[in-house]
Amino acid sequence: MKRVAIFADEPDWHCARLLGAFRRRRATISVVSLRQCGFQLGGGGTGVTIPGFETGTPDVALVRNIPNGSFEQVTFRLSILHALRELGIPVVNDARAIERCVDKSMTSFLLHRAGIATPHTLVTEEAATATSWRRTEANDIVAKPLFGAQGRGLGRIARGEPLPDAATEPLRGVLYLQRYVGRERDWRDYRVFVVGGSAIAAMVRHGTSWVTNVARGGICEPAPCSGNLADLALAAASAVGAAYCGVDLIEDQERGLLVLEVNSMPAWKGLQSVAEVDIADRIAAHVLGL
């Protein structure tokens, strides 16, 4: 039986689903927070300490989330994931993919570099650069925190309105600006779930506003997980190097489907409510196949 470490800060609905899926496949599971892990060097062994694996290391690890903390704490926790990869232990998703997806500017760069259609974007610390770029955009602009999820901290700025001060929360010194893409009513976008190089489930999210996240009241309905929707999601996952992820897409009237974001530690409770496939089971199957 494979020994699996699930890195999660607290056992939630997703952890319960994953535990059930792994146990049905006869894996030995330990759920542990990265807060509890560390390095112990100079006395032999691997050098990495993980509760529940005192006499060795897991055969494979799944990252459900990384706890918030100071810059130093988050860097240290990512170092644990980097170290496991150096030891030859598969990590899903590995630290490099997580770093690429948590940082929206790097996600956007990698999507652009791969030729994947995304909204026009500017990321800068310079207010003058942002103001100059803003003059070239006829559409509204969306300002996003560089690190953010579930629709928190988004701001929509109409033409003629001032750009936000980058020094304020939640921007923390960086202006991440995108051309607004979407409707003025009947707001909707798409979420596609990718596991192991396959698009396994998709949904349309209908919002009560232009922010359609389920955490912000978005309503889910199933969508066909095929065609251009699936192809773009797979290409986006490949561009950031994610073994499993949630890919957000939106329709542009002129350019068609655009990729908005890639989430390397996605929630799927809303998607599972409308999906026929057991998402946790598909994740477990992929992890145990490594």
C-alpha positions in Angstrom: 0.0 0.0 0.0 1.3 3.5 -0.8 1.8 5.9 2.0 0.2 9.3 1.1 0.7 12.6 2.9 -2.1 15.1 2.3 -0.9 18.6 3.2 -3.9 20.5 4.6 -4.2 23.1 7.3 -7.5 21.8 8.6 -9.7 18.8 7.7 -12.6 20.2 5.6 -15.1 18.8 3.2 -12.4 18.3 0.5 -10.2 16.4 2.9 -13.0 14.1 3.9 -13.7 13.4 0.2 -10.0 12.7 -0.5 -9.6 10.5 2.6 -12.6 8.4 1.5 -11.2 8.1 -2.1 -7.7 7.1 -1.0 -9.0 4.6 1.6 -11.2 2.9 -1.0 -8.1 2.5 -3.0 -6.3 0.9 0.0 -3.7 3.7 0.5 -2.4 4.6 3.9 -3.2 8.3 4.5 -1.8 11.0 6.9 -3.3 14.5 6.9 -0.7 17.0 8.1 -0.2 20.7 8.0 2.9 22.1 6.5 3.1 24.2 9.8 4.2 21.0 11.5 6.9 20.0 9.0 10.5 21.0 9.1 14.2 20.2 8.4 16.4 18.3 10.9 19.9 18.0 9.5 23.2 16.5 10.5 22.0 13.3 12.1 21.3 11.1 9.1 18.0 10.4 7.5 16.4 12.4 4.7 16.6 15.8 6.6 12.8 16.4 6.2 10.5 15.8 9.2 6.8 15.1 8.6 4.5 14.0 11.5 3.3 10.5 10.9 6.5 9.6 8.9 9.1 9.5 11.6 10.8 6.5 10.1 10.8 7.7 6.5 9.0 9.7 4.0 5.7 9.4 2.2 5.6 7.6 -1.2 3.7 10.5 -2.7 2.2 13.8 -1.4 -0.9 15.8 -2.3 -1.1 19.5 -1.5 -4.6 20.6 -0.5 -3.5 24.0 0.7 -0.5 26.0 2.1 -1.2 27.9 5.4 -1.0 31.7 5.3 1.8 33.3 7.1 4.7 35.7 6.9 6.8 35.8 3.8 9.4 33.7 5.6 6.9 31.1 6.8 5.4 30.6 3.3 8.8 30.4 1.8 9.8 27.8 4.3 6.7 25.7 3.7 7.3 25.8 0.0 10.9 24.7 0.7 9.5 21.5 2.3 7.7 20.7 -1.0 10.8 21.6 -3.0 12.9 19.2 -0.7 10.4 16.3 -1.3 10.8 16.7 -5.0 14.6 16.7 -4.6 14.2 13.4 -2.7 12.4 11.9 -5.7 9.0 12.0 -4.0 6.1 13.0 -6.3 4.3 16.0 -5.0 0.9 17.0 -6.5 1.0 19.9 -7.2 4.7 20.5 -6.7 6.1 23.8 -5.3 7.0 25.2 -8.7 3.5 24.8 -10.1 2.0 26.3 -6.9 4.3 29.3 -7.1 3.4 29.9 -10.7 -0.3 29.8 -10.0 -0.4 31.7 -6.8 1.4 34.6 -8.5 -1.1 35.8 -11.0 1.5 37.8 -12.9 3.5 34.6 -13.6 0.4 32.7 -14.6 -0.5 35.4 -17.1 3.1 35.5 -18.5 3.2 31.7 -18.9 -0.2 31.7 -20.6 0.9 34.5 -22.9 4.2 32.7 -23.7 2.2 29.5 -24.6 0.0 31.4 -27.0 -3.1 30.9 -24.9 -5.7 33.7 -25.3 -6.1 35.8 -22.1 -7.4 39.3 -21.3 -5.0 42.2 -22.0 -3.0 42.6 -18.8 -0.5 45.0 -17.2 1.5 44.2 -14.0 3.7 47.0 -12.6 4.7 48.8 -9.5 4.9 52.1 -11.4 1.8 54.3 -11.2 2.9 56.3 -14.3 3.2 53.1 -16.3 -0.2 52.0 -15.3 -1.8 55.4 -16.1 -0.2 55.4 -19.5 -1.4 51.9 -20.3 -4.9 52.8 -19.0 -5.2 55.5 -21.6 -4.9 52.8 -24.3 -7.8 50.7 -23.0 -11.3 51.7 -23.9 -12.9 49.0 -21.7 -13.3 49.0 -18.0 -10.3 47.6 -16.1 -10.2 45.0 -13.3 -7.7 45.4 -10.5 -6.7 42.2 -8.7 -4.5 41.3 -5.8 -1.4 39.5 -7.1 -2.1 36.8 -4.4 -5.8 36.3 -4.1 -8.6 33.7 -4.5 -12.4 33.3 -4.4 -13.1 36.7 -5.9 -11.7 38.6 -2.8 -10.3 42.1 -3.4 -11.4 42.6 -7.0 -12.2 46.1 -8.2 -13.7 47.2 -11.5 -12.7 50.6 -12.7 -14.6 52.5 -15.4 -13.0 54.7 -18.0 -12.3 58.1 -16.4 -12.1 56.8 -12.9 -8.7 56.9 -11.1 -6.7 53.7 -10.8 -6.3 52.4 -7.2 -3.2 53.3 -5.1 -0.9 50.3 -5.3 0.2 50.9 -1.7 -3.2 50.1 -0.3 -4.6 46.8 0.7 -5.1 44.3 -0.8 -2.7 45.3 -3.7 0.4 45.5 -1.5 2.5 47.6 -3.9 1.7 45.8 -7.2 -0.9 46.8 -9.8 -2.2 43.8 -11.6 -4.7 45.2 -14.1 -6.7 43.4 -16.8 -9.1 44.5 -19.4 -12.7 43.8 -18.2 -14.2 40.9 -20.3 -17.8 39.9 -19.9 -21.3 41.1 -19.9 -23.3 43.9 -18.3 -26.0 41.4 -17.1 -26.5 37.7 -17.0 -22.9 37.3 -15.8 -21.2 34.0 -16.3 -17.9 32.2 -16.7 -16.6 28.7 -16.7 -14.5 26.4 -14.5 -12.9 23.3 -15.9 -11.2 20.8 -13.6 -8.1 19.1 -15.0 -6.5 16.0 -13.5 -3.5 14.2 -14.9 -3.7 15.6 -18.4 -7.5 15.1 -18.7 -10.3 17.6 -18.4 -12.7 15.7 -16.2 -15.5 18.1 -15.3 -16.8 21.6 -16.2 -19.4 24.0 -15.1 -20.9 27.4 -15.9 -20.9 29.8 -13.0 -23.8 32.3 -13.0 -23.1 35.4 -10.8 -25.4 37.9 -9.1 -22.7 40.4 -10.2 -19.7 40.4 -12.5 -17.8 38.5 -9.8 -19.1 34.9 -10.3 -17.2 32.9 -7.8 -19.2 30.3 -5.8 -17.9 31.9 -2.6 -19.5 35.1 -3.8 -22.9 33.6 -4.5 -22.3 32.2 -8.0 -24.7 29.4 -9.1 -23.3 26.3 -10.8 -24.7 24.3 -13.6 -22.9 21.6 -15.6 -21.2 22.3 -18.9 -19.9 20.0 -21.6 -16.3 19.2 -20.8 -15.2 19.0 -24.4 -14.2 21.0 -27.4 -12.4 24.3 -27.1 -13.3 24.7 -23.5 -11.5 21.5 -22.6 -8.6 22.1 -25.0 -7.9 25.6 -23.5 -8.0 24.2 -20.0 -5.6 21.5 -20.8 -3.2 23.9 -22.5 -3.4 26.2 -19.5 -2.6 23.4 -17.0 0.3 22.4 -19.2 1.6 25.9 -19.4 1.9 26.3 -15.6 2.9 22.6 -15.0 -0.1 21.7 -12.8 -1.0 18.0 -12.4 -4.4 19.0 -11.1 -6.0 22.4 -11.2 -9.2 24.5 -11.8 -9.0 26.6 -14.9 -11.3 29.7 -15.1 -12.4 30.9 -18.6 -14.7 33.6 -19.9 -16.2 34.4 -23.2 -15.1 37.5 -25.1 -17.4 38.8 -27.8 -14.6 39.4 -30.2 -11.9 36.8 -29.2 -14.0 33.9 -28.0 -12.9 31.9 -24.9 -10.1 33.4 -22.8 -8.3 31.9 -19.8 -8.6 34.1 -16.7 -6.7 32.1 -14.1 -5.3 28.7 -13.1 -5.8 27.5 -9.5 -3.3 24.9 -8.4 -5.1 24.2 -5.1 -8.7 24.4 -6.2 -11.9 23.9 -4.3 -14.4 21.7 -6.1 -17.4 21.5 -3.8 -19.6 23.6 -6.1 -18.4 21.7 -9.2 -19.0 18.3 -7.6 -22.6 19.3 -6.9 -23.2 19.3 -10.7 -20.6 16.9 -11.9 -21.2 13.2 -12.6 -17.6 12.2 -12.1 -16.2 11.7 -8.5 -13.5 14.4 -8.5 -11.7 13.2 -5.4 -11.5 9.7 -6.7 -10.0 10.9 -10.0 -7.4 12.9 -8.0 -6.6 9.8 -5.8 -6.3 7.6 -8.9 -3.8 10.0 -10.5 -1.7 10.4 -7.3 -1.5 6.7 -6.6 -0.5 6.1 -10.2 2.7 8.2 -9.8 
